[in-house]
Amino acid sequence: MNIHEYQGKDLLRRYGVATPCGFACASADEAASAATRLGGRAWVVKAQSHAARRDPRRGVRRAWSIDEVRRHAAALLGDSGGGGRPEDRLLVEEDIEIDQLFHLDMSLDSGLRRVALMASSPSARAPERHRKVVIDPVTGLKRSEAEGIARGIGLVGKTIPQARALMSNLYEAFDASDASRAEIDPLVLTRDGRLMALDVRFSFDSNALFRQPDIASMCGIDADRCGTPTGGSIGGLANDAGLAMATMDMVRLYGGSPAGFIDVGGGATIEKVSEAFKQLLRTSSLQAVLVNVFGGILRCDIVAAGVVAAVRELGLGIPLVVRLRGANEDLGRAILARSGIAHIGASEMSEAAGLVVSAARGRP
């Protein structure tokens, strides 16, 4: 699960990591207004994309006037600048005068089962300018470890305490948000001596979203998609990435062809469930839909209400199989029954998979 740069910077600022001042915008007029609010003589207009790397020639543009901000924003909207799908958000930031560039990467080391922090100075080719430390989850990032990394990548003097605080705050944000990766690229030292996260990318453990409703809402429906539509005939909705993937495996076991599943996460609302289900119904190759939910933080009645709202808006021309287990499952079934929406109920996941495969093939 990924979030956009502007969302990642909002998260970092909550934990005391400095970033450029900026505003997320959805139109050229908003971008111009954001630049006016920021003040200064120059601004950076950045396309917001989940692409791993953004083409700086297309996705990032510097502007020297409000009119130029407006023109860049108009040109970038609808073009992610990274070869991905079109985006509808921009980030307009103050222009930063850079003295030095660095790279920080915090991720889960699956072999060691601990968080690893890596840092480097791209301007220094010597191997000794690359540093890595594996963080003990009991002690957290130690002062000596952070200062050793800072010195190892070439920081000196008053920048050492800054770097130590920044790395400690990054680890706190990483741990508290159930992140799987946090990359600051570049981390910059400004000409006036400040360390600042100029760009950031976060990824999160989808299995932990049930306890991260704020992160789940940042991810959005598209970011929650499990798998990619492959022209299969069966689409589905679940409330956990692991459950969604297990459901797709079960569908395959019964001879079906999944067309992609959506994980709505643990903090979904009726509106989010409804939008997810409407997205499924717009997939042209679908012959049937399976809703497989184990209610916990996300209650079964919320899922049922969201499905009903989506079907009432778009209609339902294909079979629907629903398996609701867990919190408020009886209430969820009652909501579906009262709605009059045609659906097939199931108690077990294997039963639901068999029913949806049969329904997709047109068998009773």
BELHU-V123073 format. One record per residue. SS is DSSP state (@ for helix, = for strand, . for the rest). Layout:
SS
SS
This chain:
.
=
.
.
@
@
@
@
@
@
@
@
@
@
.
.
.
.
=
.
.
=
=
=
=
.
.
@
@
@
@
@
@
@
@
@
@
@
.
.
.
.
=
=
=
=
=
.
.
.
.
.
.
.
.
@
@
@
@
=
=
=
=
.
.
@
@
@
@
@
@
@
@
@
@
@
.
.
.
.
.
.
.
.
.
.
.
.
.
=
=
=
=
=
.
.
.
=
=
=
=
=
=
=
=
=
=
=
=
.
.
.
.
=
=
=
=
=
=
=
.
.
.
.
.
.
@
@
@
=
=
=
=
=
=
.
.
.
.
.
.
.
@
@
@
@
@
@
@
@
@
@
.
.
.
.
.
.
@
@
@
@
@
@
@
@
@
@
@
@
@
@
@
@
@
@
.
.
=
=
=
=
=
=
=
=
=
=
=
=
.
.
.
.
=
=
=
.
.
=
=
=
=
=
.
@
@
@
@
@
@
.
@
@
@
@
@
@
@
@
@
@
@
.
=
=
.
.
.
.
.
.
.
=
=
=
=
=
.
.
@
@
@
@
@
@
@
@
@
@
@
@
@
.
.
.
.
=
=
=
=
=
=
.
.
.
.
.
.
@
@
@
@
@
@
@
@
@
@
@
@
.
.
.
.
.
.
=
=
=
=
=
=
=
=
.
.
.
.
@
@
@
@
@
@
@
@
@
@
@
@
@
@
@
.
.
.
.
=
=
=
=
=
=
=
=
.
.
@
@
@
@
@
@
@
@
@
@
@
.
.
.
.
=
=
=
.
.
@
@
@
@
@
@
@
@
@
@
@
@
.
.
.
.
